[in-house]
């Protein structure tokens, strides 16, 4: 078993995505996915795993791109404080 790595900053801004109420999305927590902000399986071997999130309503969601949010998977502005 590998030790958990720190996530890679995919981008220093959130991803604006359209979501559907009741649908579950798998947010990439490692930053390695080529399908940001969603998981594509690139986390294997990192000790990190995707986060399942179900949208409560239809509309736009701002998913974290820096992977350092305290409100996963949604952006909380943490990217503004990264070096």
C-alpha positions as CSV (number, residue, x, y, z in Angstrom):
1,X,0.0,0.0,0.0
2,X,1.4,3.4,-0.9
3,X,1.5,6.3,1.4
4,X,-0.9,9.2,0.7
5,X,0.4,11.9,-1.6
6,X,-0.5,15.6,-1.6
7,X,-2.9,16.6,-4.3
8,X,-1.6,18.3,-7.4
9,X,-3.0,21.8,-8.1
10,X,-5.0,21.3,-11.4
11,X,-5.7,25.0,-11.7
12,X,-5.8,28.0,-9.3
13,X,-9.5,28.7,-10.0
14,X,-12.7,26.8,-9.7
15,X,-14.4,24.8,-12.5
16,X,-17.9,26.1,-13.4
17,X,-19.9,23.0,-14.2
18,X,-23.6,22.5,-14.9
19,X,-25.1,19.8,-12.6
20,X,-28.4,18.0,-12.4
21,X,-30.3,17.6,-9.1
22,X,-30.0,14.0,-7.8
23,X,-27.1,13.1,-10.0
24,X,-23.9,11.9,-8.4
25,X,-20.6,13.3,-9.7
26,X,-17.1,12.0,-8.8
27,X,-14.8,14.9,-8.1
28,X,-11.0,14.4,-8.7
29,X,-9.3,15.0,-5.4
30,X,-5.7,14.1,-6.6
31,X,-5.5,16.8,-9.4
32,X,-4.1,14.3,-11.9
33,X,-7.3,13.6,-13.9
34,X,-7.4,14.6,-17.6
35,X,-11.1,15.1,-17.2
36,X,-11.1,17.9,-14.5
37,X,-12.9,18.4,-12.3
38,X,-14.0,14.8,-12.6
39,X,-12.1,11.6,-11.8
40,X,-10.7,9.5,-14.6
41,X,-8.9,6.9,-12.4
42,X,-5.5,8.7,-12.5
43,X,-5.4,8.6,-8.6
44,X,-4.5,4.9,-8.5
45,X,-1.4,4.5,-6.4
46,X,-1.6,8.0,-4.8
47,X,-3.5,7.0,-1.7
48,X,-6.1,9.6,-2.7
49,X,-9.6,8.7,-4.1
50,X,-12.4,10.6,-5.8
51,X,-15.2,12.2,-3.8
52,X,-18.8,11.2,-4.7
53,X,-21.1,14.3,-4.5
54,X,-24.8,14.4,-5.3
55,X,-26.1,17.7,-6.6
56,X,-29.1,19.1,-4.6
57,X,-30.4,21.2,-7.4
58,X,-30.0,21.9,-11.1
59,X,-27.7,24.7,-12.1
60,X,-24.1,25.7,-11.9
61,X,-21.7,24.5,-9.3
62,X,-18.1,25.8,-8.7
63,X,-15.9,22.8,-8.2
64,X,-12.5,23.2,-6.6
65,X,-9.6,23.2,-9.1
66,X,-6.8,23.6,-6.6
67,X,-7.8,20.5,-4.5
68,X,-7.2,22.4,-1.2
69,X,-10.8,23.4,-0.4
70,X,-12.2,22.6,3.0
71,X,-15.6,22.3,1.4
72,X,-14.9,19.4,-1.0
73,X,-15.8,19.3,-3.8
74,X,-16.9,22.9,-3.9
75,X,-14.6,25.9,-4.1
76,X,-14.1,27.9,-0.9
77,X,-11.5,30.3,-2.2
78,X,-8.4,28.3,-0.9
79,X,-6.7,28.9,-4.3
80,X,-6.3,32.6,-3.4
81,X,-3.9,31.6,-0.6
82,X,-1.7,29.2,-2.6
83,X,1.9,30.2,-3.5
